[in-house]
Amino acid sequence: MKVTGIVLIVAGILMLIFTNINFTTEKKVVDLGPVQINQKQNNSFGWPSWVGGVAIIAGIVLVVADKKKL
């Protein structure tokens, strides 16, 4: 449980720092033998900042619960 808690804390901190991820995908529009037309499309994946806070709190709870267990 301690490892899971630490992973949640680190993930929560990263989620607070990076609130969204941008990436580009390439889609084939026309394929006529040797001639190809591709379209590049920018995509974004985001999450609310409170989700990072919840992950940090859950990680702290797991780490503290593991220490009390010993």
CYANA upper distance limits for C-alpha pairs under 8 A (distance plus 0.5 A):
  1 MET  CA      5 GLY  CA      6.65
  1 MET  CA     62 LEU  CA      6.66
  1 MET  CA     63 VAL  CA      7.46
  1 MET  CA     66 ASP  CA      6.88
  2 LYS  CA      6 ILE  CA      6.77
  2 LYS  CA     62 LEU  CA      6.79
  2 LYS  CA     63 VAL  CA      5.42
  2 LYS  CA     66 ASP  CA      6.48
  3 VAL  CA      7 VAL  CA      6.67
  3 VAL  CA     63 VAL  CA      8.50
  4 THR  CA      8 LEU  CA      6.66
  4 THR  CA     59 GLY  CA      7.63
  4 THR  CA     62 LEU  CA      7.98
  5 GLY  CA      9 ILE  CA      6.71
  5 GLY  CA     58 ALA  CA      7.57
  5 GLY  CA     59 GLY  CA      4.30
  5 GLY  CA     60 ILE  CA      6.76
  5 GLY  CA     61 VAL  CA      7.95
  5 GLY  CA     62 LEU  CA      5.51
  5 GLY  CA     63 VAL  CA      5.82
  6 ILE  CA     10 VAL  CA      6.74
  6 ILE  CA     59 GLY  CA      6.51
  6 ILE  CA     60 ILE  CA      8.23
  6 ILE  CA     63 VAL  CA      7.60
  7 VAL  CA     11 ALA  CA      6.52
  7 VAL  CA     59 GLY  CA      7.82
  8 LEU  CA     12 GLY  CA      6.41
  8 LEU  CA     55 ALA  CA      6.02
  8 LEU  CA     56 ILE  CA      6.56
  8 LEU  CA     58 ALA  CA      7.58
  8 LEU  CA     59 GLY  CA      5.36
  9 ILE  CA     13 ILE  CA      6.75
  9 ILE  CA     55 ALA  CA      6.79
  9 ILE  CA     56 ILE  CA      4.89
  9 ILE  CA     57 ILE  CA      8.03
  9 ILE  CA     58 ALA  CA      8.26
  9 ILE  CA     59 GLY  CA      5.51
  9 ILE  CA     60 ILE  CA      7.41
 10 VAL  CA     14 LEU  CA      6.77
 10 VAL  CA     56 ILE  CA      8.03
 11 ALA  CA     15 MET  CA      6.57
 11 ALA  CA     52 GLY  CA      7.85
 11 ALA  CA     55 ALA  CA      7.68
 11 ALA  CA     56 ILE  CA      8.18
 12 GLY  CA     16 LEU  CA      6.78
 12 GLY  CA     51 VAL  CA      7.97
 12 GLY  CA     52 GLY  CA      4.56
 12 GLY  CA     53 GLY  CA      6.65
 12 GLY  CA     54 VAL  CA      7.93
 12 GLY  CA     55 ALA  CA      5.39
 12 GLY  CA     56 ILE  CA      5.44
 13 ILE  CA     17 ILE  CA      6.84
 13 ILE  CA     52 GLY  CA      6.91
 13 ILE  CA     53 GLY  CA      8.33
 13 ILE  CA     56 ILE  CA      7.43
 14 LEU  CA     18 PHE  CA      6.39
 14 LEU  CA     52 GLY  CA      8.11
 15 MET  CA     19 THR  CA      6.25
 15 MET  CA     49 SER  CA      7.52
 15 MET  CA     51 VAL  CA      8.11
 15 MET  CA     52 GLY  CA      5.48
 16 LEU  CA     49 SER  CA      6.20
 16 LEU  CA     52 GLY  CA      5.84
 16 LEU  CA     53 GLY  CA      7.85
 19 THR  CA     46 GLY  CA      6.40
 19 THR  CA     47 TRP  CA      6.59
 19 THR  CA     48 PRO  CA      7.48
 19 THR  CA     49 SER  CA      6.97
 20 ASN  CA     44 SER  CA      7.26
 20 ASN  CA     45 PHE  CA      5.96
 20 ASN  CA     46 GLY  CA      4.41
 20 ASN  CA     47 TRP  CA      6.89
 21 ILE  CA     44 SER  CA      6.16
 21 ILE  CA     45 PHE  CA      5.67
 21 ILE  CA     46 GLY  CA      6.73
 22 ASN  CA     42 ASN  CA      7.69
 22 ASN  CA     43 ASN  CA      6.28
 22 ASN  CA     44 SER  CA      4.92
 22 ASN  CA     45 PHE  CA      6.92
 23 PHE  CA     42 ASN  CA      6.51
 23 PHE  CA     43 ASN  CA      5.86
 23 PHE  CA     44 SER  CA      6.80
 24 THR  CA     40 LYS  CA      7.12
 24 THR  CA     41 GLN  CA      6.07
 24 THR  CA     42 ASN  CA      5.04
 24 THR  CA     43 ASN  CA      6.35
 25 THR  CA     40 LYS  CA      6.28
 25 THR  CA     41 GLN  CA      5.82
 25 THR  CA     42 ASN  CA      7.06
 25 THR  CA     43 ASN  CA      7.86
 26 GLU  CA     38 ASN  CA      6.97
 26 GLU  CA     39 GLN  CA      6.11
 26 GLU  CA     40 LYS  CA      4.95
 26 GLU  CA     41 GLN  CA      6.68
 27 LYS  CA     38 ASN  CA      6.06
 27 LYS  CA     39 GLN  CA      5.67
 27 LYS  CA     40 LYS  CA      6.84
 27 LYS  CA     41 GLN  CA      8.06
 28 LYS  CA     36 GLN  CA      7.84
 28 LYS  CA     37 ILE  CA      6.71
 28 LYS  CA     38 ASN  CA      4.96
 28 LYS  CA     39 GLN  CA      6.84
 29 VAL  CA     36 GLN  CA      8.14
 29 VAL  CA     37 ILE  CA      6.03
 29 VAL  CA     38 ASN  CA      5.85
 29 VAL  CA     39 GLN  CA      7.00
 30 VAL  CA     35 VAL  CA      8.35
 30 VAL  CA     36 GLN  CA      6.05
 30 VAL  CA     37 ILE  CA      5.47
 30 VAL  CA     38 ASN  CA      7.53
 31 ASP  CA     35 VAL  CA      6.61
 31 ASP  CA     36 GLN  CA      5.10
 31 ASP  CA     37 ILE  CA      7.08
 32 LEU  CA     36 GLN  CA      6.68
 47 TRP  CA     51 VAL  CA      7.70
 48 PRO  CA     52 GLY  CA      8.29
 49 SER  CA     53 GLY  CA      7.44
 50 TRP  CA     54 VAL  CA      6.76
 51 VAL  CA     55 ALA  CA      6.74
 52 GLY  CA     56 ILE  CA      6.79
 53 GLY  CA     57 ILE  CA      6.74
 54 VAL  CA     58 ALA  CA      6.57
 55 ALA  CA     59 GLY  CA      6.59
 56 ILE  CA     60 ILE  CA      6.73
 57 ILE  CA     61 VAL  CA      6.70
 58 ALA  CA     62 LEU  CA      6.77
 59 GLY  CA     63 VAL  CA      6.75
 60 ILE  CA     64 VAL  CA      6.60
 61 VAL  CA     65 ALA  CA      6.46
 62 LEU  CA     66 ASP  CA      6.64
 63 VAL  CA     67 LYS  CA      6.94
 64 VAL  CA     68 LYS  CA      6.84
 65 ALA  CA     69 LYS  CA      6.74
 66 ASP  CA     70 LEU  CA      7.41
